[in-house]
Amino acid sequence: MHWTLTFDIPEGNPKIHHGSPILSIGSCFSTVIGEKLTERKFTVLNNPFGTLFNPVSMIQVMEDALLEMPINTDMMLVRDGLYLHFGMHSDVAAYSQESLSRLIRKKQQMTKKILETASHILVTFGTSWVYEFGYQGQIVANCHKQPTGLFEKRLLEVEEIVKNFNAFLKILRQFNSKVQVILTVSPVRHTKDGIPENHLSKAILAVASQKIATSNATVHYFPSYEIMMDELRDYRYYKEDLIHPSSVAEDYIWERFKKTWIEPKAFPLIQELEGIKRDLSHRPFNPDSPAHQKFLDNLQRKIERYSKDFDFSKEIDLLRKHQNNRRR
């Protein structure tokens, strides 16, 4: 008896390997995949402008970075003593307009560099619902808890997304002709818009993604949303909020992504790195036992073996904490 339906995912090519610079941008699911890649020592710039939900805002920050566009200070605001930008997440914040401008410029420079050199860009669309601000009707990435009367809410159209994304691709190819773009629709449910409205929004994103992918040889669709809806069709695969995928679901989708897009030659190294991560999270019954000392020594040797090729500074700091705890 089968308790779930599975489906084949077209093989990704060219594959991601440890020499591949990657940009991950979009909804919080892109952050999850970006973190999993980073933990396994891939070179990733992960959501430099914070979590972005709608396609237009994602396209805007990438275009502005590539073209070195001036920062739109008309989209800045002050909330609780912090300067924010309507085109970015509240993670991008500073205590003055000048400091915020410098921060945004630094992030734009980082993004331009990775866009020019990236082998792959992972773009995760979250919602088709957008909020327009001001007399020019500029689409915002985040309303930053401002009064609803300042915005007009509407639904993006399929062709609007396709047109904007294709225009961005045309610009991108002038800087990086070989980059592969992986489009995916976030499995996170935007229930605040309403359940039927969320399904409509996701359907628009899926259709737009397929249109973009089928008309561009360097764009590929990875079905994160479809895996969640069909292969993991049960509320036990969500967190308590029933909106975000659980860690089990995230791991499952990651494994599907890995088998589709990551170079198989990297699998043994990934397995070793995952083992180090598990060992670092291990809680010993007796930290002062000789067995635990041997365990820490072996772990240190593993980290030292790989630290010549990868940055293990965080892991080394955590290992030292374990060692210091043993000495107390």
C-alpha positions in Angstrom: 0.0 0.0 0.0 1.3 3.5 -0.9 0.6 6.4 1.5 1.9 9.1 -0.8 2.3 10.0 -4.5 5.7 10.7 -5.9 6.7 12.2 -9.2 9.8 12.5 -11.3 11.6 15.8 -11.5 13.6 16.6 -14.6 17.4 16.3 -14.1 19.0 19.7 -13.5 22.0 20.6 -15.7 24.6 21.9 -15.4 24.9 20.8 -11.8 25.9 22.7 -8.7 29.3 21.8 -7.2 31.5 23.3 -4.5 33.1 25.7 -6.9 29.8 27.2 -7.9 28.9 30.7 -6.6 25.2 30.8 -5.9 22.6 33.6 -5.2 19.5 32.5 -3.3 16.8 35.2 -3.2 13.1 35.4 -2.5 10.7 34.0 0.1 11.8 32.4 3.4 12.0 29.1 1.7 14.9 30.4 -0.4 16.6 31.2 2.9 16.1 27.6 4.1 17.7 26.2 1.0 20.4 28.8 1.0 21.2 27.9 4.6 21.4 24.2 3.8 23.8 24.9 1.0 25.9 27.1 3.2 26.0 24.5 6.0 27.4 22.1 3.4 30.1 24.6 2.4 28.7 25.8 -0.9 29.4 29.5 -1.7 26.1 31.2 -1.3 24.9 34.8 -1.0 21.6 34.2 0.8 18.8 36.8 0.6 21.0 39.9 1.0 18.0 42.2 1.1 16.1 40.0 3.5 13.0 37.9 2.8 11.2 39.1 -0.3 7.8 37.6 -1.3 6.6 39.0 -4.6 8.5 38.5 -8.0 8.5 42.2 -8.8 10.5 43.2 -5.7 13.0 40.4 -6.3 13.5 41.5 -9.8 13.9 45.2 -8.7 16.6 44.6 -6.2 18.6 42.5 -8.6 18.3 44.9 -11.5 19.2 47.9 -9.3 22.3 46.0 -8.1 23.4 45.0 -11.6 22.8 48.5 -13.1 24.2 50.3 -10.0 21.0 52.4 -9.8 20.7 55.3 -7.3 19.0 54.3 -4.1 15.4 55.5 -4.1 15.2 57.5 -0.8 11.5 58.3 -1.4 10.9 54.7 -0.4 12.6 55.1 2.9 10.7 55.5 6.2 11.3 55.7 9.9 9.7 53.2 12.3 10.5 52.9 16.0 13.7 54.9 15.5 14.9 52.8 12.6 15.3 53.7 9.0 13.8 51.1 6.6 13.2 50.8 2.9 9.9 49.8 1.3 11.8 47.8 -1.3 13.4 45.5 1.2 12.8 43.4 4.4 13.0 45.0 7.8 16.2 43.1 8.3 17.8 45.9 6.3 17.7 48.7 8.8 19.9 51.5 10.2 19.7 54.4 12.6 20.0 57.1 10.0 19.2 57.7 6.3 22.9 57.9 5.5 23.7 54.7 7.3 20.8 52.9 5.6 22.0 54.2 2.2 25.6 52.9 2.9 24.2 49.5 4.0 22.0 49.1 0.9 24.9 50.1 -1.3 27.1 47.5 0.3 24.5 44.9 -0.3 24.0 46.0 -3.9 27.7 45.6 -4.5 27.8 42.1 -3.0 24.7 41.2 -5.1 26.2 42.6 -8.3 29.4 40.7 -7.8 27.6 37.4 -7.2 25.2 38.0 -10.2 28.2 38.6 -12.4 30.0 35.3 -11.3 27.2 33.0 -10.2 26.7 29.6 -11.8 23.2 29.4 -10.4 20.6 31.7 -9.1 17.8 30.2 -7.0 14.7 32.4 -7.1 11.7 31.5 -4.9 8.4 33.3 -5.6 6.2 33.6 -2.5 3.0 35.4 -3.5 1.3 37.2 -6.4 -0.4 39.6 -4.0 1.4 43.0 -4.0 0.9 46.4 -2.3 1.4 49.6 -4.2 2.6 52.7 -2.4 2.5 56.4 -3.3 1.0 58.4 -6.2 3.3 56.4 -8.6 1.9 53.1 -7.3 5.4 51.6 -6.6 5.2 48.0 -5.6 6.7 47.5 -2.1 8.5 44.4 -0.8 7.3 45.0 2.7 4.7 47.4 4.2 6.7 47.6 7.5 3.5 47.7 9.6 2.4 51.1 8.1 -1.3 52.1 7.9 -3.1 50.0 5.3 -4.6 53.3 3.8 -1.2 54.1 2.4 -1.3 51.1 0.0 -3.4 49.6 -2.7 -3.5 45.8 -2.7 -3.8 43.9 -6.0 -2.9 40.6 -7.7 -0.1 40.4 -10.2 -1.0 39.0 -13.6 0.9 36.1 -15.2 2.1 38.1 -18.2 3.2 41.0 -15.9 5.5 38.6 -14.0 6.7 37.0 -17.2 7.4 40.4 -18.9 9.3 41.7 -15.9 11.4 38.6 -15.4 12.3 38.3 -19.1 13.4 41.9 -19.1 15.6 41.1 -16.1 17.1 38.1 -17.8 18.0 40.2 -20.8 20.0 42.5 -18.6 21.5 39.6 -16.6 22.8 37.9 -19.8 24.9 41.1 -20.6 26.8 40.5 -17.3 26.7 36.7 -17.0 25.6 34.7 -20.1 26.1 31.3 -18.6 24.3 31.6 -15.3 21.5 29.1 -14.7 18.3 30.3 -13.0 16.3 27.9 -10.8 12.7 29.1 -10.3 10.5 27.7 -7.6 7.3 28.5 -5.9 7.5 28.7 -2.1 5.6 25.9 -0.2 4.9 28.4 2.6 1.2 29.2 2.7 0.1 32.9 2.8 -3.1 32.3 4.7 -3.5 35.9 5.8 -4.7 36.6 2.2 -7.3 33.9 2.6 -7.1 30.2 1.6 -8.8 30.5 -1.9 -6.7 33.7 -2.4 -3.5 31.9 -1.5 -4.2 29.1 -4.0 -5.0 31.6 -6.7 -1.7 33.4 -5.9 0.3 30.2 -6.1 -1.4 29.2 -9.3 -0.4 32.5 -11.0 3.2 32.0 -9.8 3.3 28.4 -11.1 2.0 29.4 -14.5 4.3 32.4 -14.8 7.3 30.2 -13.7 6.5 27.6 -16.3 6.1 30.2 -19.1 9.5 31.8 -18.2 11.2 28.4 -18.0 9.8 27.0 -21.3 10.9 30.2 -23.2 14.4 30.4 -21.7 16.9 27.6 -22.0 18.9 28.8 -19.0 15.8 28.9 -16.7 14.5 25.8 -14.9 11.6 25.1 -12.7 12.0 23.1 -9.4 8.6 22.0 -7.9 9.0 22.9 -4.2 5.3 23.8 -3.9 4.1 20.7 -5.7 6.3 18.4 -3.5 4.7 20.0 -0.4 1.1 19.8 -1.8 1.3 16.2 -3.1 4.2 14.2 -1.8 3.9 15.7 1.7 0.1 16.1 1.6 -0.5 16.1 5.4 -0.6 18.8 8.1 1.9 16.8 10.2 4.5 18.1 7.7 3.8 21.7 8.8 5.0 23.6 11.8 2.5 24.5 14.6 1.4 27.6 12.6 0.2 25.2 9.8 1.8 27.7 7.4 5.5 26.9 7.3 6.9 23.5 6.3 8.3 21.5 9.3 12.0 20.7 9.5 11.1 17.2 8.3 9.4 18.7 5.2 12.3 21.0 4.6 14.8 18.1 4.8 12.7 16.1 2.4 12.5 18.9 -0.2 16.2 19.5 0.3 16.9 15.9 -0.6 14.8 16.2 -3.7 16.7 19.4 -4.6 20.0 17.8 -3.9 19.3 14.8 -6.2 18.1 17.1 -8.9 20.6 19.8 -8.9 23.8 18.9 -7.0 26.7 17.1 -8.6 26.7 13.5 -7.3 30.5 13.7 -6.9 29.8 16.2 -4.0 27.6 13.7 -2.1 30.4 12.0 -0.1 31.7 15.4 1.1 28.1 16.5 1.9 27.6 13.4 4.0 30.9 14.1 5.9 29.9 17.7 6.5 26.4 16.7 7.7 28.1 14.2 10.1 30.2 17.0 11.5 27.1 19.1 12.0 25.4 16.3 13.9 28.4 15.6 16.0 28.6 19.3 17.0 25.0 19.2 18.2 25.6 16.0 20.2 24.9 16.3 24.0 27.1 13.9 26.0 25.8 12.1 29.1 29.1 12.8 30.8 31.2 15.6 29.3 34.2 14.6 31.5 34.4 11.0 30.4 37.4 9.7 28.4 34.9 8.5 25.7 33.7 12.0 25.2 37.2 13.4 25.1 38.1 10.9 22.4 34.9 11.9 20.6 35.9 15.6 20.6 39.5 14.8 19.5 38.1 12.8 16.5 35.8 15.7 15.7 38.6 18.2 15.8 40.7 16.1 13.4 37.7 15.9 11.0 37.3 19.7 11.1 41.0 20.3 10.6 41.0 18.0 7.6 38.5 20.1 5.8 39.3 23.6 7.2 42.1 23.9 4.6 39.5 24.1 1.8 36.4 25.5 3.6 35.6 28.1 6.3 35.0 26.2 9.5 35.3 29.2 11.9 31.8 28.8 13.3 32.3 25.1 13.8 35.7 25.6 15.5 34.2 28.2 17.9 31.4 25.7 18.8 33.9 22.9 19.3 36.0 25.1 21.6 32.8 25.8 23.7 32.3 22.0 24.0 35.9 21.6 25.1 35.7 24.4 27.6 32.5 23.0 29.0 34.4 19.7 29.6 37.2 21.4 31.5 34.8 23.2 34.0 
